């Protein structure tokens, strides 16, 4: 379900852009986000805070794009979302709530300093990704930006997640003797 919420509007945006223009693509992204949010709420599923933030950002920036017929606003939308995520991760450095721990704490056990490092690295990554989005959006044609938004940013996130996996593997404690899976 989360996959649908996160990626369907992006995929629909890309396809609509390829067949029409940025305004049709923006409308498709807004409409699909509204439908997915409505369906989620109708089924009484919990909506995560970042999903609400993402929904609000597409409504505001996508709506401004359509009302003002200015693609500048939709180009800012990913950066604003990435910076909101950056702020959420970086807030864990000064507050007790750590977003990285909240997301992964049930799956892995890490020492407190590693959780802080993880939040810091993710915060810096999303801040840089937001800046990169703006550079691509305003230095290249809209078609290049749409391709970057759909494939480039997602590719960078996947590569970053894989790199983080290798980094985290060094910090995950081994199972104490007798508690792991027996060797065959």
TAVENDA-V445804 format. One record per residue. N is the residue number from 1. NEAR is the number of other ideal C-beta (glycine too) atoms within 10 Angstrom. Layout:
N_NEAR / N_NEAR
This chain:
1_10 / 2_10 / 3_7 / 4_12 / 5_20 / 6_13 / 7_12 / 8_15 / 9_24 / 10_17 / 11_13 / 12_17 / 13_26 / 14_18 / 15_13 / 16_21 / 17_23 / 18_13 / 19_10 / 20_12 / 21_12 / 22_21 / 23_17 / 24_14 / 25_25 / 26_24 / 27_18 / 28_21 / 29_25 / 30_21 / 31_14 / 32_20 / 33_23 / 34_14 / 35_12 / 36_19 / 37_18 / 38_10 / 39_13 / 40_18 / 41_11 / 42_8 / 43_8 / 44_6 / 45_11 / 46_7 / 47_13 / 48_11 / 49_10 / 50_15 / 51_17 / 52_11 / 53_15 / 54_21 / 55_19 / 56_14 / 57_18 / 58_23 / 59_14 / 60_14 / 61_22 / 62_24 / 63_15 / 64_17 / 65_25 / 66_16 / 67_9 / 68_10 / 69_9 / 70_13 / 71_18 / 72_12 / 73_18 / 74_27 / 75_21 / 76_20 / 77_22 / 78_23 / 79_22 / 80_18 / 81_21 / 82_22 / 83_17 / 84_18 / 85_21 / 86_20 / 87_13 / 88_20 / 89_23 / 90_18 / 91_14 / 92_21 / 93_12 / 94_6 / 95_9 / 96_5 / 97_10 / 98_19 / 99_22 / 100_23 / 101_18 / 102_13 / 103_15 / 104_16 / 105_12 / 106_8 / 107_7 / 108_15 / 109_12 / 110_18 / 111_10 / 112_9 / 113_9 / 114_18 / 115_21 / 116_16 / 117_16 / 118_24 / 119_23 / 120_15 / 121_16 / 122_22 / 123_22 / 124_13 / 125_20 / 126_23 / 127_18 / 128_14 / 129_21 / 130_21 / 131_13 / 132_17 / 133_24 / 134_15 / 135_13 / 136_19 / 137_22 / 138_11 / 139_9 / 140_12 / 141_8 / 142_15 / 143_11 / 144_13 / 145_24 / 146_22 / 147_16 / 148_20 / 149_21 / 150_18 / 151_12 / 152_16 / 153_18 / 154_13 / 155_11 / 156_15 / 157_14 / 158_10 / 159_10 / 160_16 / 161_11 / 162_10 / 163_12 / 164_16 / 165_9 / 166_8 / 167_13 / 168_15 / 169_9 / 170_7 / 171_15 / 172_12 / 173_9 / 174_7 / 175_9 / 176_7 / 177_6 / 178_6 / 179_7 / 180_9 / 181_6 / 182_5 / 183_4 / 184_3
